[in-house]
Amino acid sequence: MTLAWDPEYRVTFQRRPYYDPPKLTAETKMMSQWDDAEMHENKTQVYVILDGTGALALGGEPEKIVDLPDGQHNGAPLKGAVIQRVKPGDWIVIPPYTWHQPQPDPGQALVYGMCHIETRNTVP
């Protein structure tokens, strides 16, 4: 759900569930208990964890990459990432060109507010 929009920023809420049994991901078409990892060339993202527990995988490289329009990329599985535990109240800043993947714990859904901050000089 988008709450605010301006050419330089956008504020949304996300709910990322743990899939049991694993499901086919939207872009990479791989079986997983989490949604695909993402990487954005043109934006910084700030997550504020509101509910649920789990981890956020940061960095690394996916074995399979799907390039999407406007500098967006999805991938899976993410190898070599730093795994950071997250809980309600945590803030995470994700710079451009950083692979990231929310990984809720079994039986959980991570719910977070997210601010997308455009970092390019021109906005389409």
Biopython code that builds the backbone (N, CA, C, O; Angstrom):
import numpy as np
from Bio.PDB.StructureBuilder import StructureBuilder

atoms = [
    (1, "MET", "N", (0.844, -1.161, 0.000)),
    (1, "MET", "CA", (0.000, 0.000, 0.000)),
    (1, "MET", "C", (0.897, 1.234, 0.000)),
    (1, "MET", "O", (1.791, 1.350, 0.839)),
    (2, "THR", "N", (0.667, 2.155, -0.932)),
    (2, "THR", "CA", (1.436, 3.395, -1.010)),
    (2, "THR", "C", (0.731, 4.486, -0.227)),
    (2, "THR", "O", (-0.453, 4.741, -0.444)),
    (3, "LEU", "N", (1.452, 5.134, 0.684)),
    (3, "LEU", "CA", (0.888, 6.218, 1.495)),
    (3, "LEU", "C", (1.211, 7.592, 0.944)),
    (3, "LEU", "O", (0.392, 8.507, 1.030)),
    (4, "ALA", "N", (2.389, 7.743, 0.382)),
    (4, "ALA", "CA", (2.805, 9.048, -0.130)),
    (4, "ALA", "C", (3.641, 8.832, -1.377)),
    (4, "ALA", "O", (4.309, 7.808, -1.525)),
    (5, "TRP", "N", (3.595, 9.811, -2.273)),
    (5, "TRP", "CA", (4.365, 9.702, -3.509)),
    (5, "TRP", "C", (4.794, 11.087, -3.947)),
    (5, "TRP", "O", (4.005, 12.032, -3.935)),
    (6, "ASP", "N", (6.037, 11.194, -4.330)),
    (6, "ASP", "CA", (6.620, 12.415, -4.851)),
    (6, "ASP", "C", (7.674, 11.914, -5.830)),
    (6, "ASP", "O", (8.142, 10.786, -5.675)),
    (7, "PRO", "N", (8.065, 12.688, -6.818)),
    (7, "PRO", "CA", (9.093, 12.164, -7.734)),
    (7, "PRO", "C", (10.377, 11.709, -7.039)),
    (7, "PRO", "O", (11.096, 10.870, -7.582)),
    (8, "GLU", "N", (10.682, 12.241, -5.854)),
    (8, "GLU", "CA", (11.931, 11.882, -5.174)),
    (8, "GLU", "C", (11.767, 10.793, -4.125)),
    (8, "GLU", "O", (12.763, 10.190, -3.723)),
    (9, "TYR", "N", (10.552, 10.518, -3.667)),
    (9, "TYR", "CA", (10.388, 9.492, -2.637)),
    (9, "TYR", "C", (9.004, 8.854, -2.723)),
    (9, "TYR", "O", (8.088, 9.383, -3.354)),
    (10, "ARG", "N", (8.882, 7.700, -2.069)),
    (10, "ARG", "CA", (7.613, 6.992, -1.973)),
    (10, "ARG", "C", (7.609, 6.261, -0.640)),
    (10, "ARG", "O", (8.638, 5.724, -0.231)),
    (11, "VAL", "N", (6.469, 6.229, 0.049)),
    (11, "VAL", "CA", (6.336, 5.522, 1.320)),
    (11, "VAL", "C", (5.296, 4.423, 1.141)),
    (11, "VAL", "O", (4.173, 4.690, 0.714)),
    (12, "THR", "N", (5.670, 3.188, 1.467)),
    (12, "THR", "CA", (4.769, 2.043, 1.312)),
    (12, "THR", "C", (4.852, 1.144, 2.546)),
    (12, "THR", "O", (5.734, 1.299, 3.391)),
    (13, "PHE", "N", (3.916, 0.206, 2.626)),
    (13, "PHE", "CA", (3.962, -0.856, 3.629)),
    (13, "PHE", "C", (4.031, -2.183, 2.896)),
    (13, "PHE", "O", (3.412, -2.353, 1.845)),
    (14, "GLN", "N", (4.788, -3.126, 3.452)),
    (14, "GLN", "CA", (4.943, -4.455, 2.874)),
    (14, "GLN", "C", (4.642, -5.521, 3.919)),
    (14, "GLN", "O", (4.881, -5.325, 5.111)),
    (15, "ARG", "N", (4.119, -6.640, 3.462)),
    (15, "ARG", "CA", (3.943, -7.825, 4.302)),
    (15, "ARG", "C", (4.568, -8.981, 3.538)),
    (15, "ARG", "O", (4.098, -9.345, 2.460)),
    (16, "ARG", "N", (5.629, -9.558, 4.096)),
    (16, "ARG", "CA", (6.348, -10.662, 3.456)),
    (16, "ARG", "C", (6.188, -11.914, 4.314)),
    (16, "ARG", "O", (6.752, -11.982, 5.407)),
    (17, "PRO", "N", (5.431, -12.904, 3.843)),
    (17, "PRO", "CA", (5.205, -14.120, 4.633)),
    (17, "PRO", "C", (6.297, -15.163, 4.418)),
    (17, "PRO", "O", (7.049, -15.124, 3.444)),
    (18, "TYR", "N", (6.352, -16.085, 5.352)),
    (18, "TYR", "CA", (7.148, -17.307, 5.221)),
    (18, "TYR", "C", (6.240, -18.318, 4.538)),
    (18, "TYR", "O", (5.112, -18.525, 4.984)),
    (19, "TYR", "N", (6.704, -18.950, 3.470)),
    (19, "TYR", "CA", (5.878, -19.886, 2.710)),
    (19, "TYR", "C", (6.165, -21.317, 3.145)),
    (19, "TYR", "O", (7.288, -21.804, 3.020)),
    (20, "ASP", "N", (5.137, -21.980, 3.654)),
    (20, "ASP", "CA", (5.242, -23.379, 4.057)),
    (20, "ASP", "C", (3.987, -24.094, 3.589)),
    (20, "ASP", "O", (2.934, -23.947, 4.211)),
    (21, "PRO", "N", (4.067, -24.858, 2.519)),
    (21, "PRO", "CA", (5.268, -25.292, 1.821)),
    (21, "PRO", "C", (5.854, -24.179, 0.937)),
    (21, "PRO", "O", (5.192, -23.173, 0.681)),
    (22, "PRO", "N", (7.111, -24.366, 0.469)),
    (22, "PRO", "CA", (7.726, -23.383, -0.424)),
    (22, "PRO", "C", (6.843, -23.144, -1.657)),
    (22, "PRO", "O", (6.074, -24.014, -2.067)),
    (23, "LYS", "N", (6.975, -21.940, -2.239)),
    (23, "LYS", "CA", (6.201, -21.611, -3.438)),
    (23, "LYS", "C", (7.130, -21.163, -4.557)),
    (23, "LYS", "O", (8.305, -20.870, -4.335)),
    (24, "LEU", "N", (6.582, -21.118, -5.748)),
    (24, "LEU", "CA", (7.304, -20.642, -6.916)),
    (24, "LEU", "C", (7.357, -19.117, -6.858)),
    (24, "LEU", "O", (6.311, -18.469, -6.802)),
    (25, "THR", "N", (8.562, -18.530, -6.870)),
    (25, "THR", "CA", (8.685, -17.077, -6.770)),
    (25, "THR", "C", (8.236, -16.406, -8.071)),
    (25, "THR", "O", (8.257, -17.018, -9.140)),
    (26, "ALA", "N", (7.834, -15.142, -7.960)),
    (26, "ALA", "CA", (7.225, -14.424, -9.076)),
    (26, "ALA", "C", (8.162, -14.228, -10.262)),
    (26, "ALA", "O", (7.770, -14.477, -11.403)),
    (27, "GLU", "N", (9.387, -13.787, -10.014)),
    (27, "GLU", "CA", (10.282, -13.435, -11.124)),
    (27, "GLU", "C", (11.279, -14.535, -11.485)),
    (27, "GLU", "O", (11.444, -14.851, -12.663)),
    (28, "THR", "N", (11.946, -15.124, -10.487)),
    (28, "THR", "CA", (12.980, -16.118, -10.806)),
    (28, "THR", "C", (12.412, -17.502, -11.058)),
    (28, "THR", "O", (13.101, -18.373, -11.589)),
    (29, "LYS", "N", (11.134, -17.711, -10.673)),
    (29, "LYS", "CA", (10.463, -18.998, -10.892)),
    (29, "LYS", "C", (11.216, -20.143, -10.207)),
    (29, "LYS", "O", (11.378, -21.222, -10.776)),
    (30, "MET", "N", (11.674, -19.888, -8.972)),
    (30, "MET", "CA", (12.350, -20.905, -8.174)),
    (30, "MET", "C", (11.507, -21.184, -6.929)),
    (30, "MET", "O", (10.803, -20.299, -6.445)),
    (31, "MET", "N", (11.577, -22.400, -6.416)),
    (31, "MET", "CA", (10.858, -22.748, -5.199)),
    (31, "MET", "C", (11.596, -22.141, -4.003)),
    (31, "MET", "O", (12.812, -22.289, -3.874)),
    (32, "SER", "N", (10.844, -21.452, -3.125)),
    (32, "SER", "CA", (11.468, -20.796, -1.980)),
    (32, "SER", "C", (10.439, -20.573, -0.876)),
    (32, "SER", "O", (9.233, -20.535, -1.121)),
    (33, "GLN", "N", (10.947, -20.429, 0.335)),
    (33, "GLN", "CA", (10.092, -20.081, 1.470)),
    (33, "GLN", "C", (9.981, -18.567, 1.637)),
    (33, "GLN", "O", (9.241, -18.090, 2.497)),
    (34, "TRP", "N", (10.721, -17.804, 0.809)),
    (34, "TRP", "CA", (10.686, -16.343, 0.838)),
    (34, "TRP", "C", (10.528, -15.816, -0.579)),
    (34, "TRP", "O", (10.772, -16.526, -1.555)),
    (35, "ASP", "N", (10.113, -14.553, -0.672)),
    (35, "ASP", "CA", (10.068, -13.899, -1.979)),
    (35, "ASP", "C", (11.493, -13.677, -2.491)),
    (35, "ASP", "O", (12.454, -13.736, -1.723)),
    (36, "ASP", "N", (11.620, -13.419, -3.805)),
    (36, "ASP", "CA", (12.927, -13.175, -4.418)),
    (36, "ASP", "C", (13.683, -12.052, -3.724)),
    (36, "ASP", "O", (13.084, -11.160, -3.124)),
    (37, "ALA", "N", (15.012, -12.108, -3.816)),
    (37, "ALA", "CA", (15.856, -10.982, -3.412)),
    (37, "ALA", "C", (15.703, -9.881, -4.459)),
    (37, "ALA", "O", (15.280, -10.138, -5.586)),
    (38, "GLU", "N", (16.052, -8.650, -4.074)),
    (38, "GLU", "CA", (15.936, -7.497, -4.961)),
    (38, "GLU", "C", (17.207, -6.661, -4.911)),
    (38, "GLU", "O", (17.971, -6.707, -3.946)),
    (39, "MET", "N", (17.410, -5.888, -5.991)),
    (39, "MET", "CA", (18.471, -4.895, -6.032)),
    (39, "MET", "C", (17.964, -3.738, -6.890)),
    (39, "MET", "O", (17.387, -3.960, -7.955)),
    (40, "HIS", "N", (18.176, -2.507, -6.431)),
    (40, "HIS", "CA", (17.701, -1.316, -7.123)),
    (40, "HIS", "C", (18.889, -0.417, -7.421)),
    (40, "HIS", "O", (19.651, -0.065, -6.520)),
    (41, "GLU", "N", (19.044, -0.051, -8.680)),
    (41, "GLU", "CA", (20.158, 0.821, -9.068)),
    (41, "GLU", "C", (19.928, 2.272, -8.659)),
    (41, "GLU", "O", (20.888, 2.996, -8.393)),
    (42, "ASN", "N", (18.676, 2.705, -8.605)),
    (42, "ASN", "CA", (18.367, 4.123, -8.513)),
    (42, "ASN", "C", (17.672, 4.557, -7.229)),
    (42, "ASN", "O", (17.091, 5.642, -7.188)),
    (43, "LYS", "N", (17.717, 3.745, -6.189)),
    (43, "LYS", "CA", (17.053, 4.177, -4.961)),
    (43, "LYS", "C", (17.708, 3.603, -3.728)),
    (43, "LYS", "O", (18.258, 2.502, -3.731)),
    (44, "THR", "N", (17.628, 4.390, -2.676)),
    (44, "THR", "CA", (17.936, 3.937, -1.327)),
    (44, "THR", "C", (16.600, 3.577, -0.694)),
    (44, "THR", "O", (15.598, 4.254, -0.924)),
    (45, "GLN", "N", (16.584, 2.522, 0.097)),
    (45, "GLN", "CA", (15.372, 2.151, 0.815)),
    (45, "GLN", "C", (15.655, 2.163, 2.312)),
    (45, "GLN", "O", (16.739, 1.786, 2.756)),
    (46, "VAL", "N", (14.662, 2.604, 3.083)),
    (46, "VAL", "CA", (14.731, 2.558, 4.532)),
    (46, "VAL", "C", (13.559, 1.709, 4.998)),
    (46, "VAL", "O", (12.402, 2.047, 4.745)),
    (47, "TYR", "N", (13.858, 0.601, 5.681)),
    (47, "TYR", "CA", (12.830, -0.274, 6.244)),
    (47, "TYR", "C", (12.677, 0.042, 7.730)),
    (47, "TYR", "O", (13.662, 0.278, 8.430)),
    (48, "VAL", "N", (11.431, 0.043, 8.201)),
    (48, "VAL", "CA", (11.130, 0.109, 9.626)),
    (48, "VAL", "C", (10.271, -1.111, 9.927)),
    (48, "VAL", "O", (9.127, -1.191, 9.480)),
    (49, "ILE", "N", (10.816, -2.064, 10.684)),
    (49, "ILE", "CA", (10.110, -3.308, 10.970)),
    (49, "ILE", "C", (8.993, -3.018, 11.966)),
    (49, "ILE", "O", (9.236, -2.474, 13.043)),
    (50, "LEU", "N", (7.757, -3.388, 11.595)),
    (50, "LEU", "CA", (6.583, -3.126, 12.424)),
    (50, "LEU", "C", (6.077, -4.369, 13.142)),
    (50, "LEU", "O", (5.584, -4.272, 14.266)),
    (51, "ASP", "N", (6.193, -5.544, 12.507)),
    (51, "ASP", "CA", (5.658, -6.767, 13.104)),
    (51, "ASP", "C", (6.392, -7.974, 12.526)),
    (51, "ASP", "O", (6.871, -7.947, 11.392)),
    (52, "GLY", "N", (6.469, -9.026, 13.328)),
    (52, "GLY", "CA", (7.102, -10.265, 12.899)),
    (52, "GLY", "C", (8.582, -10.296, 13.212)),
    (52, "GLY", "O", (9.196, -9.276, 13.526)),
    (53, "THR", "N", (9.140, -11.491, 13.118)),
    (53, "THR", "CA", (10.582, -11.674, 13.323)),
    (53, "THR", "C", (11.152, -12.416, 12.137)),
    (53, "THR", "O", (10.436, -13.086, 11.393)),
    (54, "GLY", "N", (12.450, -12.285, 11.978)),
    (54, "GLY", "CA", (13.122, -12.958, 10.880)),
    (54, "GLY", "C", (14.497, -12.367, 10.677)),
    (54, "GLY", "O", (15.169, -11.964, 11.626)),
    (55, "ALA", "N", (14.900, -12.323, 9.426)),
    (55, "ALA", "CA", (16.213, -11.806, 9.067)),
    (55, "ALA", "C", (16.098, -10.987, 7.798)),
    (55, "ALA", "O", (15.129, -11.100, 7.047)),
    (56, "LEU", "N", (17.105, -10.163, 7.576)),
    (56, "LEU", "CA", (17.244, -9.452, 6.313)),
    (56, "LEU", "C", (18.617, -9.815, 5.775)),
    (56, "LEU", "O", (19.640, -9.522, 6.394)),
    (57, "ALA", "N", (18.626, -10.461, 4.611)),
    (57, "ALA", "CA", (19.882, -10.787, 3.940)),
    (57, "ALA", "C", (20.318, -9.549, 3.159)),
    (57, "ALA", "O", (19.538, -8.994, 2.386)),
    (58, "LEU", "N", (21.569, -9.116, 3.360)),
    (58, "LEU", "CA", (22.094, -7.914, 2.709)),
    (58, "LEU", "C", (23.399, -8.246, 1.990)),
    (58, "LEU", "O", (24.281, -8.900, 2.546)),
    (59, "GLY", "N", (23.507, -7.779, 0.735)),
    (59, "GLY", "CA", (24.728, -8.000, -0.034)),
    (59, "GLY", "C", (24.723, -9.352, -0.711)),
    (59, "GLY", "O", (23.669, -9.949, -0.928)),
    (60, "GLY", "N", (25.905, -9.826, -1.041)),
    (60, "GLY", "CA", (26.019, -11.088, -1.752)),
    (60, "GLY", "C", (25.594, -10.955, -3.200)),
    (60, "GLY", "O", (25.434, -9.852, -3.722)),
    (61, "GLU", "N", (25.415, -12.095, -3.835)),
    (61, "GLU", "CA", (25.007, -12.157, -5.245)),
    (61, "GLU", "C", (24.052, -13.323, -5.429)),
    (61, "GLU", "O", (24.251, -14.382, -4.834)),
    (62, "PRO", "N", (23.019, -13.149, -6.243)),
    (62, "PRO", "CA", (22.125, -14.272, -6.526)),
    (62, "PRO", "C", (22.708, -15.176, -7.606)),
    (62, "PRO", "O", (23.465, -14.727, -8.466)),
    (63, "GLU", "N", (22.347, -16.446, -7.550)),
    (63, "GLU", "CA", (22.759, -17.383, -8.596)),
    (63, "GLU", "C", (22.001, -17.131, -9.887)),
    (63, "GLU", "O", (22.547, -17.306, -10.976)),
    (64, "LYS", "N", (20.733, -16.718, -9.767)),
    (64, "LYS", "CA", (19.908, -16.423, -10.939)),
    (64, "LYS", "C", (19.407, -14.991, -10.815)),
    (64, "LYS", "O", (18.862, -14.610, -9.779)),
    (65, "ILE", "N", (19.590, -14.188, -11.879)),
    (65, "ILE", "CA", (19.176, -12.782, -11.876)),
    (65, "ILE", "C", (18.153, -12.565, -12.986)),
    (65, "ILE", "O", (18.317, -13.045, -14.107)),
    (66, "VAL", "N", (17.096, -11.831, -12.648)),
    (66, "VAL", "CA", (16.101, -11.390, -13.622)),
    (66, "VAL", "C", (16.144, -9.870, -13.632)),
    (66, "VAL", "O", (15.831, -9.230, -12.629)),
    (67, "ASP", "N", (16.539, -9.282, -14.786)),
    (67, "ASP", "CA", (16.597, -7.830, -14.923)),
    (67, "ASP", "C", (15.215, -7.315, -15.293)),
    (67, "ASP", "O", (14.571, -7.832, -16.206)),
    (68, "LEU", "N", (14.766, -6.292, -14.573)),
    (68, "LEU", "CA", (13.457, -5.686, -14.798)),
    (68, "LEU", "C", (13.656, -4.250, -15.265)),
    (68, "LEU", "O", (14.774, -3.739, -15.206)),
    (69, "PRO", "N", (12.598, -3.586, -15.729)),
    (69, "PRO", "CA", (12.757, -2.202, -16.198)),
    (69, "PRO", "C", (13.211, -1.254, -15.091)),
    (69, "PRO", "O", (13.044, -1.532, -13.904)),
    (70, "ASP", "N", (13.782, -0.142, -15.504)),
    (70, "ASP", "CA", (14.099, 0.992, -14.639)),
    (70, "ASP", "C", (15.093, 0.662, -13.524)),
    (70, "ASP", "O", (14.954, 1.150, -12.403)),
    (71, "GLY", "N", (16.099, -0.168, -13.832)),
    (71, "GLY", "CA", (17.152, -0.430, -12.859)),
    (71, "GLY", "C", (16.766, -1.329, -11.710)),
    (71, "GLY", "O", (17.413, -1.307, -10.663)),
    (72, "GLN", "N", (15.714, -2.128, -11.884)),
    (72, "GLN", "CA", (15.275, -3.065, -10.851)),
    (72, "GLN", "C", (15.754, -4.470, -11.235)),
    (72, "GLN", "O", (15.784, -4.824, -12.414)),
    (73, "HIS", "N", (16.126, -5.259, -10.233)),
    (73, "HIS", "CA", (16.601, -6.615, -10.478)),
    (73, "HIS", "C", (16.082, -7.534, -9.371)),
    (73, "HIS", "O", (16.046, -7.149, -8.203)),
    (74, "ASN", "N", (15.683, -8.739, -9.744)),
    (74, "ASN", "CA", (15.308, -9.761, -8.769)),
    (74, "ASN", "C", (16.286, -10.915, -8.917)),
    (74, "ASN", "O", (16.884, -11.103, -9.977)),
    (75, "GLY", "N", (16.446, -11.690, -7.844)),
    (75, "GLY", "CA", (17.376, -12.808, -7.906)),
    (75, "GLY", "C", (17.134, -13.820, -6.814)),
    (75, "GLY", "O", (16.472, -13.549, -5.813)),
    (76, "ALA", "N", (17.703, -15.018, -7.041)),
    (76, "ALA", "CA", (17.613, -16.099, -6.048)),
    (76, "ALA", "C", (18.531, -17.229, -6.483)),
    (76, "ALA", "O", (18.856, -17.316, -7.668)),
    (77, "PRO", "N", (18.956, -18.082, -5.592)),
    (77, "PRO", "CA", (19.094, -17.796, -4.170)),
    (77, "PRO", "C", (20.254, -16.837, -3.947)),
    (77, "PRO", "O", (21.172, -16.769, -4.764)),
    (78, "LEU", "N", (20.217, -16.110, -2.863)),
    (78, "LEU", "CA", (21.221, -15.096, -2.543)),
    (78, "LEU", "C", (22.376, -15.750, -1.790)),
    (78, "LEU", "O", (22.187, -16.281, -0.695)),
    (79, "LYS", "N", (23.563, -15.712, -2.374)),
    (79, "LYS", "CA", (24.755, -16.343, -1.790)),
    (79, "LYS", "C", (25.741, -15.287, -1.305)),
    (79, "LYS", "O", (25.959, -14.280, -1.979)),
    (80, "GLY", "N", (26.337, -15.515, -0.133)),
    (80, "GLY", "CA", (27.360, -14.621, 0.403)),
    (80, "GLY", "C", (26.807, -13.379, 1.085)),
    (80, "GLY", "O", (27.559, -12.445, 1.363)),
    (81, "ALA", "N", (25.506, -13.349, 1.359)),
    (81, "ALA", "CA", (24.906, -12.184, 2.019)),
    (81, "ALA", "C", (25.198, -12.206, 3.517)),
    (81, "ALA", "O", (25.427, -13.265, 4.101)),
    (82, "VAL", "N", (25.188, -11.028, 4.126)),
    (82, "VAL", "CA", (25.242, -10.905, 5.579)),
    (82, "VAL", "C", (23.808, -11.045, 6.072)),
    (82, "VAL", "O", (22.912, -10.358, 5.580)),
    (83, "ILE", "N", (23.587, -11.922, 7.031)),
    (83, "ILE", "CA", (22.247, -12.159, 7.567)),
    (83, "ILE", "C", (22.103, -11.381, 8.875)),
    (83, "ILE", "O", (22.802, -11.647, 9.852)),
    (84, "GLN", "N", (21.187, -10.420, 8.874)),
    (84, "GLN", "CA", (20.947, -9.575, 10.040)),
    (84, "GLN", "C", (19.573, -9.899, 10.610)),
    (84, "GLN", "O", (18.568, -9.771, 9.911)),
    (85, "ARG", "N", (19.518, -10.319, 11.874)),
    (85, "ARG", "CA", (18.235, -10.578, 12.535)),
    (85, "ARG", "C", (17.467, -9.271, 12.689)),
    (85, "ARG", "O", (18.058, -8.229, 12.972)),
    (86, "VAL", "N", (16.130, -9.328, 12.499)),
    (86, "VAL", "CA", (15.295, -8.142, 12.633)),
    (86, "VAL", "C", (14.065, -8.447, 13.482)),
    (86, "VAL", "O", (13.593, -9.582, 13.552)),
    (87, "LYS", "N", (13.564, -7.392, 14.125)),
    (87, "LYS", "CA", (12.383, -7.488, 14.989)),
    (87, "LYS", "C", (11.687, -6.131, 14.963)),
    (87, "LYS", "O", (12.267, -5.156, 14.486)),
    (88, "PRO", "N", (10.454, -6.047, 15.467)),
    (88, "PRO", "CA", (9.757, -4.769, 15.475)),
    (88, "PRO", "C", (10.583, -3.668, 16.142)),
    (88, "PRO", "O", (11.186, -3.866, 17.197)),
    (89, "GLY", "N", (10.589, -2.510, 15.493)),
    (89, "GLY", "CA", (11.341, -1.359, 15.986)),
    (89, "GLY", "C", (12.673, -1.157, 15.286)),
    (89, "GLY", "O", (13.255, -0.076, 15.379)),
    (90, "ASP", "N", (13.177, -2.181, 14.578)),
    (90, "ASP", "CA", (14.460, -2.043, 13.879)),
    (90, "ASP", "C", (14.306, -1.197, 12.622)),
    (90, "ASP", "O", (13.287, -1.259, 11.935)),
    (91, "TRP", "N", (15.350, -0.395, 12.331)),
    (91, "TRP", "CA", (15.457, 0.398, 11.111)),
    (91, "TRP", "C", (16.628, -0.146, 10.309)),
    (91, "TRP", "O", (17.679, -0.449, 10.874)),
    (92, "ILE", "N", (16.455, -0.274, 8.986)),
    (92, "ILE", "CA", (17.514, -0.773, 8.110)),
    (92, "ILE", "C", (17.604, 0.157, 6.902)),
    (92, "ILE", "O", (16.591, 0.444, 6.265)),
    (93, "VAL", "N", (18.805, 0.629, 6.585)),
    (93, "VAL", "CA", (19.030, 1.464, 5.401)),
    (93, "VAL", "C", (19.707, 0.597, 4.350)),
    (93, "VAL", "O", (20.734, -0.026, 4.616)),
    (94, "ILE", "N", (19.124, 0.560, 3.147)),
    (94, "ILE", "CA", (19.647, -0.259, 2.053)),
    (94, "ILE", "C", (20.047, 0.675, 0.912)),
    (94, "ILE", "O", (19.180, 1.225, 0.234)),
    (95, "PRO", "N", (21.363, 0.859, 0.693)),
    (95, "PRO", "CA", (21.815, 1.766, -0.370)),
    (95, "PRO", "C", (21.577, 1.176, -1.763)),
    (95, "PRO", "O", (21.317, -0.021, -1.893)),
    (96, "PRO", "N", (21.664, 2.014, -2.808)),
    (96, "PRO", "CA", (21.562, 1.501, -4.176)),
    (96, "PRO", "C", (22.601, 0.403, -4.423)),
    (96, "PRO", "O", (23.652, 0.368, -3.782)),
    (97, "TYR", "N", (22.290, -0.481, -5.355)),
    (97, "TYR", "CA", (23.168, -1.581, -5.777)),
    (97, "TYR", "C", (23.444, -2.592, -4.666)),
    (97, "TYR", "O", (24.457, -3.289, -4.715)),
    (98, "THR", "N", (22.570, -2.687, -3.673)),
    (98, "THR", "CA", (22.732, -3.662, -2.597)),
    (98, "THR", "C", (21.629, -4.718, -2.701)),
    (98, "THR", "O", (20.444, -4.399, -2.606)),
    (99, "TRP", "N", (22.024, -5.956, -2.893)),
    (99, "TRP", "CA", (21.042, -7.038, -2.896)),
    (99, "TRP", "C", (20.479, -7.175, -1.486)),
    (99, "TRP", "O", (21.207, -7.051, -0.501)),
    (100, "HIS", "N", (19.159, -7.434, -1.399)),
    (100, "HIS", "CA", (18.514, -7.582, -0.102)),
    (100, "HIS", "C", (17.299, -8.511, -0.228)),
    (100, "HIS", "O", (16.653, -8.588, -1.274)),
    (101, "GLN", "N", (17.014, -9.210, 0.873)),
    (101, "GLN", "CA", (15.906, -10.163, 0.882)),
    (101, "GLN", "C", (15.363, -10.322, 2.299)),
    (101, "GLN", "O", (16.067, -10.828, 3.174)),
    (102, "PRO", "N", (14.121, -9.898, 2.540)),
    (102, "PRO", "CA", (13.500, -10.192, 3.826)),
    (102, "PRO", "C", (13.268, -11.702, 3.954)),
    (102, "PRO", "O", (12.787, -12.343, 3.019)),
    (103, "GLN", "N", (13.611, -12.256, 5.106)),
    (103, "GLN", "CA", (13.470, -13.696, 5.344)),
    (103, "GLN", "C", (12.734, -13.918, 6.667)),
    (103, "GLN", "O", (13.371, -14.101, 7.705)),
    (104, "PRO", "N", (11.385, -13.903, 6.637)),
    (104, "PRO", "CA", (10.633, -14.121, 7.872)),
    (104, "PRO", "C", (10.906, -15.496, 8.456)),
    (104, "PRO", "O", (11.202, -16.452, 7.738)),
    (105, "ASP", "N", (10.798, -15.573, 9.786)),
    (105, "ASP", "CA", (10.925, -16.862, 10.469)),
    (105, "ASP", "C", (9.738, -17.755, 10.120)),
    (105, "ASP", "O", (8.690, -17.253, 9.714)),
    (106, "PRO", "N", (9.887, -19.093, 10.274)),
    (106, "PRO", "CA", (8.756, -19.995, 10.040)),
    (106, "PRO", "C", (7.537, -19.576, 10.864)),
    (106, "PRO", "O", (7.645, -19.276, 12.053)),
    (107, "GLY", "N", (6.383, -19.562, 10.207)),
    (107, "GLY", "CA", (5.142, -19.189, 10.865)),
    (107, "GLY", "C", (4.954, -17.692, 11.043)),
    (107, "GLY", "O", (3.954, -17.270, 11.623)),
    (108, "GLN", "N", (5.887, -16.873, 10.559)),
    (108, "GLN", "CA", (5.835, -15.422, 10.726)),
    (108, "GLN", "C", (5.625, -14.729, 9.377)),
    (108, "GLN", "O", (5.812, -15.326, 8.317)),
    (109, "ALA", "N", (5.239, -13.479, 9.445)),
    (109, "ALA", "CA", (5.256, -12.570, 8.300)),
    (109, "ALA", "C", (5.965, -11.310, 8.788)),
    (109, "ALA", "O", (5.648, -10.789, 9.857)),
    (110, "LEU", "N", (6.911, -10.831, 8.013)),
    (110, "LEU", "CA", (7.545, -9.548, 8.330)),
    (110, "LEU", "C", (6.685, -8.441, 7.735)),
    (110, "LEU", "O", (6.382, -8.449, 6.542)),
    (111, "VAL", "N", (6.300, -7.495, 8.571)),
    (111, "VAL", "CA", (5.536, -6.333, 8.143)),
    (111, "VAL", "C", (6.421, -5.125, 8.391)),
    (111, "VAL", "O", (6.946, -4.945, 9.490)),
    (112, "TYR", "N", (6.586, -4.289, 7.357)),
    (112, "TYR", "CA", (7.474, -3.143, 7.510)),
    (112, "TYR", "C", (7.017, -1.968, 6.671)),
    (112, "TYR", "O", (6.444, -2.131, 5.593)),
    (113, "GLY", "N", (7.285, -0.774, 7.194)),
    (113, "GLY", "CA", (7.147, 0.435, 6.414)),
    (113, "GLY", "C", (8.421, 0.634, 5.625)),
    (113, "GLY", "O", (9.506, 0.263, 6.075)),
    (114, "MET", "N", (8.290, 1.220, 4.449)),
    (114, "MET", "CA", (9.455, 1.354, 3.589)),
    (114, "MET", "C", (9.403, 2.713, 2.893)),
    (114, "MET", "O", (8.394, 3.074, 2.288)),
    (115, "CYS", "N", (10.493, 3.451, 2.987)),
    (115, "CYS", "CA", (10.636, 4.700, 2.254)),
    (115, "CYS", "C", (11.633, 4.469, 1.122)),
    (115, "CYS", "O", (12.779, 4.086, 1.359)),
    (116, "HIS", "N", (11.184, 4.707, -0.109)),
    (116, "HIS", "CA", (12.037, 4.600, -1.297)),
    (116, "HIS", "C", (12.517, 6.019, -1.623)),
    (116, "HIS", "O", (11.701, 6.910, -1.857)),
    (117, "ILE", "N", (13.808, 6.226, -1.638)),
    (117, "ILE", "CA", (14.370, 7.551, -1.910)),
    (117, "ILE", "C", (15.131, 7.477, -3.222)),
    (117, "ILE", "O", (16.142, 6.781, -3.325)),
    (118, "GLU", "N", (14.640, 8.198, -4.226)),
    (118, "GLU", "CA", (15.287, 8.200, -5.540)),
    (118, "GLU", "C", (16.650, 8.873, -5.442)),
    (118, "GLU", "O", (16.777, 9.948, -4.854)),
    (119, "THR", "N", (17.668, 8.239, -6.019)),
    (119, "THR", "CA", (19.020, 8.765, -5.917)),
    (119, "THR", "C", (19.600, 9.180, -7.264)),
    (119, "THR", "O", (20.748, 9.619, -7.332)),
    (120, "ARG", "N", (18.829, 9.049, -8.325)),
    (120, "ARG", "CA", (19.323, 9.472, -9.635)),
    (120, "ARG", "C", (19.055, 10.957, -9.837)),
    (120, "ARG", "O", (18.310, 11.569, -9.072)),
    (121, "ASN", "N", (19.657, 11.526, -10.855)),
    (121, "ASN", "CA", (19.499, 12.952, -11.126)),
    (121, "ASN", "C", (18.189, 13.281, -11.821)),
    (121, "ASN", "O", (17.655, 14.376, -11.646)),
    (122, "THR", "N", (17.666, 12.353, -12.602)),
    (122, "THR", "CA", (16.407, 12.592, -13.288)),
    (122, "THR", "C", (15.436, 11.482, -12.919)),
    (122, "THR", "O", (15.831, 10.327, -12.757)),
    (123, "VAL", "N", (14.188, 11.832, -12.790)),
    (123, "VAL", "CA", (13.146, 10.872, -12.453)),
    (123, "VAL", "C", (12.227, 10.764, -13.655)),
    (123, "VAL", "O", (11.773, 11.786, -14.169)),
    (124, "PRO", "N", (11.936, 9.534, -14.124)),
    (124, "PRO", "CA", (11.080, 9.425, -15.332)),
    (124, "PRO", "C", (9.674, 9.943, -15.076)),
    (124, "PRO", "O", (8.836, 9.923, -15.978)),
]
sb = StructureBuilder()
sb.init_structure("model")
sb.init_model(0)
sb.init_chain("A")
sb.init_seg("    ")
for serial, (resi, resn, name, xyz) in enumerate(atoms, 1):
    if name == "N":
        sb.init_residue(resn, " ", resi, " ")
    sb.init_atom(name, np.array(xyz, "f"), 0.0, 1.0, " ", f" {name:<3s}", serial, name[0])
structure = sb.get_structure()
